[in-house]
Amino acid sequence: MYVEKEKPMPLIYKEVKPEVGYRIDLLVKKRIVVVIKVADSFTDVYLARVLTYLRLANAELDCC
């Protein structure tokens, strides 16, 4: 199985590319994003972050 750990995702905004972008905890087969968090509950912020990771990884969203 193809798994990338702490996969860097570049962040480019209006042709500006900061040194630090995002890092996906685990990216499996370029389709499954695994975000490791410890929290009492998950909010819309967590969902928005995962969707951003998927978009930056050019991954497809099959279901949500």
DASULUR-V811026 format. One record per backbone hydrogen bond with DSSP energy under -1.0 kcal/mol. NH is the residue of the N-H (numbers start at 1). CO is the residue of the C=O. If there is no record, write none. Layout:
nh;co
NH;CO
NH;CO
This chain:
nh;co
4;27
6;25
7;24
9;22
13;16
16;13
22;9
24;7
26;34
27;4
28;32
29;2
31;28
32;28
34;26
47;43
48;44
49;45
50;46
51;47
52;48
53;49
54;50
55;51
56;52
57;53
58;55
59;54
